[in-house]
């Protein structure tokens, strides 16, 4: 049990009058400090920057601090010699036509496309893949600055109606609307206060299921905890206030709900979760019976049960029950007892990452050492064929209806832009629909995978990508990227920003750390709660391997990560400040003692544990929490913290407090800066203009602080 002693927070002077701390290059605001102290299980913990937790929209003092920090940061960044050349190269490279994977809906095809530098992708609809296509939704018209984005969408079975979500300024809050696809008319329907919710249409196309939270107080909508989610049914053409409640457990305010309607329209599958771990309860509602109540199929939160589809009363699930690398099982609703569950596709040595039931077949996507493999099976588990992919990379897609063999997928790698394929599940025939034309020669680059041993001897994979002809002289500027959390796998992907980094002469390294999902639940759990230090050890081990194998040296090595990866970078530089030349922690979770008090933070207890409820977990969190482990008198690497004022996933207070403490503690000459974006959130929906500006700032910061000299042809 947590016992907290609250001391008064003393803020006495206006921030506009703040004195400045001088170093050899920069002057930082001397951020005010309070005397806040909390007691956790007998340990007193100071929190002098608690006042920076106040939402910037609610505090003029915090807004003034943000303004002063941004003034110093942007003044520094704009003075860097390579910034404009890098920005121009990013702009030129980003200016190519891009497609998202198409979806077949009814007799139509729907796809999203970006002509090159449009802030948001545009949604098109067409009657055949040969076109012509017409614009259905253009989010670029929703705001002048491109910060209002399409967040999600779902279709009625006949393809005549679409529900779509709109997110403003990168917030997780989403407003849902409905559009008539034939006419392009947006209907009056508007559903508010949804977050982390999908929508699932009933077979008749008259409405859909969705989940929402109670309306928060206006002052708290970007910081208050998200609790008391309820599932509703919305009938198109009626006000949200008339939506009937489908499922809610008032005795379980922390439960969350997602909905799936089976392709035959017979069943509503309600998946219940408590946090970020894929551990679900499952309920089934018979939609043929208007009076039927949801019936519990799985009554515990011990394992994953992700619905894939059904054959009548037989439901197919992807699960990690008795299979940490996952398998596919069938549950017959006529005899739903666990003793009657059937294994369809058993666990293998590779991770079953994703699966779908399309065209009368089960399509299973595996990860083997973080590289994609795709296999096709019959519904009774008989192997049919592999889907050839050709090289190291990642395949995504394979959605569609159970009675339609046509599906689509994308394939990408570090030097392969996302190409779109059409695939016939029944015959195995595939065809290339779209291949981006990016202005670079992939033959000039090398991509490979290496393995290294972490501190405890665990074998960890890492991808490397760079220009061919690299000399292993220990002098190459290198960017090490990691995440290591929440069962998320870091697989090969194409990124213009990373390509430009390699064109600048940099080496890209992506480490597959414990805490991720690359090898299943055992790998994930080995980097959570009391084992979280394994993640940081894996990351530090990657850095040491790169140095030992003469790819780079400490002064030439930068680390980057976002969200949980921002925590990773914060922990790495506070534990081993000598190991890195520069750091780019983005939207990071930096105060591990208080994250659970804000917005979605309570979900993360699955991975992190809780400082409030468990003494052992508090001890582990306190030992690595970046904010609490900054020590005065140390020389920290050059650090550019990035966050955004509308981030209601990892609220910006984490970055504010971390940056303030690091600026005060910095004993070395390297700059410590924080870049605070306006009208942006955790990252989703960020317009390309803002993305290019941010990456240009990050890469020019690295170029300056790693002593990079760009190739002569770079600026041309």
N, C-alpha and C positions, 0 to 999 in steps of 0.2 A: 504494500500500500504506500502511496506517495504522500509524504508530508511536506508541504510547501510553506516556507516563511517568506512573506512578501514584505520587502522594504520599500519605502516610498521612492518613486522615480522622480528625480529632481531635474527639471529643465527650467532654467532661469532666464536665458537670454535668447533673443531672436537670432535665427540662423544667418540672417543677412549681415549680422555684425561679427560672424565667426572669424577668429584669427586664423592664420595659415601656418602649417608645418612646412618648413623648407627642407629640400634635399638638394643634391647637386644638379638636378635637372628640372624637377617639378615642385610645385607647391600644392599640397593637398589641403582640403578643408580640415580644420581641427574639429572633428565631429564631437559634439557634446556627449558626455557620458553621465549616466545615472548611477545610483548605488543599488540597483535591483540585485537581489540575491535570492535564490531558491534553494531549498534543502531537499535532496533526493536520497532517501534511505540513509540519512545521517551525513551525507556529503553536501557541503555548501558549494553552490555553483554561482559565480557572478555572471550577470547578463547586463553589462553596462550600456548596450545599445538597444535595449528593449523598446525604447521610444520609436525606433525605426520600423517597428512592426505595424504602426498605424497606417492604414490605407492612405496612399498619396492623395486620393480624392477627398479625404476627410481631415487632412492636417497640412496647414500652411508651412509648418516647420519642416515636415518631411519633403514637401514640394520644393522648398527653398534648397534643401540639401541635394535633392535630385538635380535641380538646375545648376548648382555650383559644380557638382561632380561632372555632369555632362559638359559644362563649359570647359573644364580642364581637359576632359577626355577628348572631346572633338577638336579642341585646339591642338592637342598633341598629334592626333591621328591625321589631321589635315596638313600638318607640317611634314609628314613623312615623305621621303623622296620618291618612292615607287608607287605611292597610293593611286595616282591617276592612271598610270600605265596598267596597274593590276585591275583597276575598275574597268578600264576600256577593254582589256583582254576578256574579263568575265562577261562583259556585255556582248562582245562579239561572239564568244563561244556559246553563250546561252541562246543566241538568236537562231534557233533551228526549230523546225516543225516537230511537235511532240504529240503522241497519241496515248491515251489510256486504253486498257483492255476493253473491247466492246462487250455489250451484253445483248442477248437476244430476248426480247420481251414480246410475247404474242407472235405476231408475224413481222414485227419491226426489229430493227437493230438500233442500239443507242451507243454512242461513244462520246468521249470528251477529247478535245483537241486544243492545242495552244499553237498559234501561228509562229511564235518565237519569243517575243518579249511581252506578251499580254500578261497582266498581273495575275489573272485567274484563268483556268481552263474554261472553255465554252462547251456546253452540252449540245449535241446534235442528235437528230433522229432521222432515220432513212428506212425506206421499204425494202431495200436490198443493199448488199455490200458494195454494189457498183454505183450506188447513189441514184439520183442526187440527194443530198442531205440538206436539212433545214435546221436553223438554230431553234432550240427549245428553251434553253436558259443561258443567258450571258451575264455572269456575275460581275463582269467588268463595268456594267451599267448601273450597278447597285450603289456605288460610292465613287467619288472623284479620286480618292487616293488608293483604291483597290483593296481596302481593308475589310470589306464585307464579302464573305466567302460562302460557297456551297460546302456544307459539312458532310452531308449524307443524303441518300435518297432510296426510295423503294417503289416498286411498280405493282399495280393491279395485274391480275393474271392475263387479262385481255390486252394489256398495254395501253388502255385508253386514259388511265389516270396515273399520276405520279405524286407521291408525297416527297417533299424535299426540305432539308433543314438549312437554315441560314445562321451563320455565326458572325458576330460583329467584333471587329478589332481583336481577333484571336481568342476570344473568351470561349470557355467550355459551354456556356449557356447557349442553347439553340432554340430558335423559333421555327416551327414546322408549318409548311404551307402545302397547298394542293394545286396542281395544274391540270387542266384538260388538254391532253396531248394532241387531239385532233385540231382544236382551235388555237392552242397556245395561250388560252385565257387562264390567268391565275384566279382561282376561286376565292371567296371571302374567308375560307377556313384559316384560322391561325391558332396554333397550340404553343403555349408559352411554358417556361420554367422546366424545360427538359434538359437533361444532361446525362451523358453516358447511356443513351437510350436508342434502340433501333425501332423500326416500325415494321409490322407484319400484316399484310392485307388478308382479309377473308376472301374465299374463292369467288364470291359473288361480286367483288369489286366495290362494294358499298361502303367499306370503311376499313380501319386497321387498328391493331393493338399498339400501344406505346406506353412508356413509363415517364413519370415526372415527379419532381419534388414540390413541396409546398413553396409558395412565393416567399422569399426572404425579405427582411427589411431592406430598404433601398441602400442604406449605408453599409450593409453587411453582405451584399450579394457577391462580392469578389473575394471574401475572406471567410464567411461563416461555414461551419461544417455542413456537409451534405448528408442529411438523414431523412428518414420517413418517406422513401420512395414508394409510389403506388402505381399499379398497372391499370390502365383504362382502355376502353374501346371508343374510338371516334368514328361516328357515322358522317360521311362527307355531306356538307351542306347544313350542319347543325353547329351551334356554338359549343366551345370547349366546356362551358359550365354544365352542359347537358350530358357530357360523356359519362357512361356508367362505369363504376368501379368494377374491375375484374378480379384483382387480387391484391391483398395488403395484409401484413401482419403487424398490427400496432404494438404487439409485445416484442417485436424484433426491428427496432428503428434503423438498424445498420444493414439490413438485408437489401439487396438490389435485384432487379428483375429484368430479364430479356425475354423476347417472345419470338417464336417460330411457328408458322402455319405450314403443315405438311403439304406437299404438292397436290395431293388429292383433296385438300380442303377439309379433311375429316378431323384433324387433331390440332389443338393449340398446345405447343410444348412451352412450358414456363421454366426457364433456367434461373435458379436462385443462387446468388453468390454473396459472400460477406466481405471480401477484400480483393486483392489482386491475384491471389493464387487461383489456379484453375481447379477449384474444389467446389462442386456444385450439388445442390439438391435439384431434383427434377419432378415437376408435376405435369399431368396430362389432363386436358379438358376436351371432352367429346363435343365438337361443334355441331354435330347433327342433332344434339339434344339441347334445346335452348335453356333447359333447367339444370343441366349437368354442372356439378361443381368440380373444380380441379381436384384430381386424385393424385396423391403422392406416389411416385414411382421409385425415387431414391430419397431416403429420409435422413441422410447425413451429409456432412461436408468433407468427406474423406478423400474423394477422388474427382477427376475430371470426367464429365459425361457430355460430350458435344454432339448434338443431334446432326446426323447426316441426311436422313430421309427415312422413308418407310415403304414397305410393301404391305398394304392393308394394315392389319394390327401389329405387324412386325416392325419395330423401330431399330434403326442402325445408329450406333454411337461410336465415336472415337473416345477412348478412355485410357487412363493409366492404372486402372484397377489391376493389381497383380502384374503390372507391366510398366516400369518406370520410363521405358522408351515408347510406350503406347502401342495399342492394338485396336482392332475394330471388333465389336460384339453386336449381337442382335438380342433384343428383348421382345418377347411376344406378350402383348397386353392381355391375352386370354389366359396366360399362365405367367404372371410377372414376377414370381418369386425368384430370388437370386439363384437358387439351385437350377433353374431352367434357362438361365442366360447361356447363349451359345457364342463361342469364339468363331469369328469369321476369318479375320486375318491376324495371325499371331504376331507377337513382338519379334523383331529382328535385331541384328547388331547395330542397325542404323536407327535414327530417331524418326518416328512417324510424326512429321511436322504439321501436315494438313491433309485433309481428305474431303472428297465430295462424292455424291451419288448422282451421276449424270449419264444419260443415254443408256440406261439399263446396266451400268457398270459402276464399280467403285474405283475412283481414281485416287491413288495414295501418293502424296508427296513426302519424300524422305530427305533427311539431312545425313550425309556421310562425311564426317569431319567438316561440317558446316557448308558443304556443297550439295546442291540439289540433285536428287534422283527422283524420277516419276515412274510409277508402275500402275498398270491397269489390271483389275481383277473382276471376276464375275461376282454377283451378289452372294454366292455361296463360298467365296474366297478362293476360287481357282485362278491362278496366275494366267494372264493373257499375253501381256507384252510390256516391255519397257518403252517409254517415250524418249527417243534420242535427243539429247541436249547439245552434245558436241564438245563442251569445254567447261572449265571451272566457271561456275556462275549460279544464279538463282532464278528459279521458275516460279511464277505466281499466276493464279487464275483457276481455270478448269471448273468454272461455275456453270450453271445451267439447270434445265429441268430433267427429271428422271426419264421422261419419255422422248427426249430430243437428243440425238447423238452429237449434235453440233456444240462445240465449246471453244473457248479462246484462252490463250495464256500469253504471258510476256516472259522474255528471257533477257537477263542483263548480267554484266560483270563489270569489273573495274575499268576495263577498256572496251566494253561492248555496251553501247546505249540500248535502252529497253526496246527490243524488237517484238512485234505482235504477230502471233501465229493463230491460224484457225486449225482446229483438230477435230477429226471424226473419231469418236470413241469406239464406235462399232468396227470400223475398218482399219484404224491406225493411220489413215491418210492425214498428212498435215501440209499446210501451205503458208508461206510467209505473206502476211497482209501488209505490213509496214516495217520499214527499217529506217531509222533516223539518219539524216545526213549531217553529221557533226564535222566541223572543220578541223580534223586531225587525222593522223595516220596511226591506227592501232598497232601496226607492225613495229612502230618505233618504241613500244613499251613492253615491259616484261611483268608478268604476274606469276607469283608462285606462292606456295604454302610451305611454312617451316613449322617445326615443333621445338619447344624448349621446356625445361623443367622449372617449375615454380619452387618456392622456398621449401615446401614439404615433399618435393620430388614429383608432384603431379605433372603429367605431360599435358601441355597446353598448346593448341594450334594458333598460328598467326599468319595472316595474309600480308604479302609485301607486293607493292606495285611501284614502278619507277621507270625512267627512260633507260633503254638499253645502253650498254657501255659504261655502267656505273663502276666507279673505282672504289674498292673497299679500303679506303685510306683513313677512316675514322673522321672524315671532315665533311660528310654530307648532311645538309639540313634535313631533319627527319621529323615527321609528324606522326605520333603514336596516338591512335584513337581507341577508346574502349567504352564499354557500358557496364556489363557484369551485373545484371539484376533482372528481377521480375519475369524470369523464364523467357526472356527475349533473346533471340539468336542474331548475331552479327554475321550476315552472309554477304557474299560479293554483290555489289550494286554499282551502278554508274552514277557519277556525280560530276557535273561541270566544275564545281569548285575544287574538287580533288584533282581533276585533270589539269586545271590551271596550276595547282600546287606542284604537280609533277613537271609541268612545263617551266616552272620557275627554277627547276633543278632540285626539287624536294623529293624525298622518299616518303611513301605512304605506308604505314604499318597499322593493321587492324587486328587486335588481339581478341581471341574468343575466350573470355574470362569465365571462371566459375560464377555462379549466380545467374548466368544466362541459360538458354534452353538448348544449346547445341547438342548435348548428349542426354537429354531427358531430365527427369525429376531429381535423380541423384546428383547430377551436375548442378542443377539449380539450387537444391537445398544445401549443397556444400559451400554456397556463397551467401547464405542468409543468416539473420539473427546472430547467434553466438559464433557463427562461422564467417561473418562478413569480412573479417580481416583477410581471409583467403583471397578475396577479390583484389584487394590492394596489393597483396603479395604477388599475385599473378601479374598485375600491371607493372609493378616494380621489376619483376623478373623479366618481363618483355623488354623493358628499357635496358636492363643490364645485359640481356642477350644481344640487343642491337649494338651496344657499345663494345662488348667482348668480341663480336664478329666483325667489328670495324665498319659497320654501316655508318656510324655516327659517333659523337662524343657528347658528354653532358652539356657542354656549352652550345651544341648544335641541335639538341633534342628538345622538341616541344611536345606537350601532351594536350589532348582535346577530348571533351566529352560533354554531353548535354543531359539535363534532368538528373536521373540517377548517375549518368556519366559525369555530370557536373560535381556531384558528391565524390565520385571516384577521383577526379582531378584534384579537388580540394583536399581529400585525404592524402593523395600521393605527394603533393607539394608540402603539406605540413609534416608528413612523416619523413620525407627524403628531399628537402629543399635543395640539397647539393647535387641531385641527380639530373636536374632539368634546367634548360636554359630559358624556357618560356612555357606559359600555361594559358589555356583558353577554356576556363570553366563556364558553361552556358546554362542558364536557368536551373542552377543546381540546388539540391537539398543540402543546405549547409549547417543548419542547427538541428542536430539529430535528437535533441531533448524536447523539442517543441513542435516538430513537423505535424504531429497528429492532431493539433489544435486548429488546423485551418483547412478549409474546403475539402479536397479529396484525400488529405493526408492520412485520415484514419484508415483508409484502405491499405496503406503501405505497411501497416503493422505486420502483415503477413510476411513481408521480406525483412523488415528492419527490427521488429520487436517494439517494445514500448518502454520508455523511461519511467512512465507513471505507474505501471502495473507489475513490474517484475524486476527485482533487485539485480539479478544476473544480467538481464538485458540492459538495464541502465548502465551497469559497469562496462559492458561491451560498447554501447553507444558512446558513452562519455570518453572512452579510450581513443576513439577515432573521429568523433564529430569535428569537422573542419573548423567551425567557428570557435569551439572551445579549446582547440589544440594549437592555435596560433600563439607563438612565443615571441616576446619582445627580445630584441638583440640578435635575431637571426637574419641572415641574408636570404631572402626568398627570390625565386626566379621572376623574371618579367611576367606580369599577370594582367590579362585583360578579361575581366568578368563581364558577361553579357546577361541582360535580363530585359523584361518588358513590363510596362505599367499595367497591362490588362491580363497578365498571366495569373489565372485563377486555378491553375493546376499546381505548380510550385510557386507559391506567392512570392513576389519579389523581395519581401523582407529578408529571405534567406541570403540573397546576394547582397542586399544593402548592409546587413550586419557583418557579413564575411569581409566585404571590401573595406568597410570602416575599420575593422579590427586589423586587417592585413596592412592597410596604409599606416596605421599607428605603429605597428610592430616592425615594419620593414627597416632593417639596418644596412642593407646593401644599396647599391646605386640603381638597381633595376626598377623600372616604373611599375606601379600598381594602380590600375585604372578600372573604372566601372563604366560600361556603356549601357544606358537605360533607354530602350526604344519606346516610343510613344505609339499609341493605338496599335499595339501588337500584343500577342499572348505567348503561349508556351511554344508556339511554332506552327501549328496547323493553320492553314489559310493565309499565311504571310505572303503578301504580294511580292512579285519578282523584283520590283524596284527596291524594296526594303532589303530583300535577301542579298542582292548584288552589293548594296551599300555596306551591309554588315560583313559579308565575306571579304570585300575589299579592305575594310578596316582590320579584320583579323589577319589576313595574309600580309598586309603592309606592316602590321605590328610585329609579326614573326620575322619578316625580312629584316626589319631594323634591329631586332634584338637577338637574332641568330647570326648577324653579320653576313647576310646573304648578298651576293652580287648577281643580279638577274642576267640571263644570257643576252647578248647584244641584240638578237632578233626579237626579244620578247615584246618590246614596245612598238614594233612595226605592225 
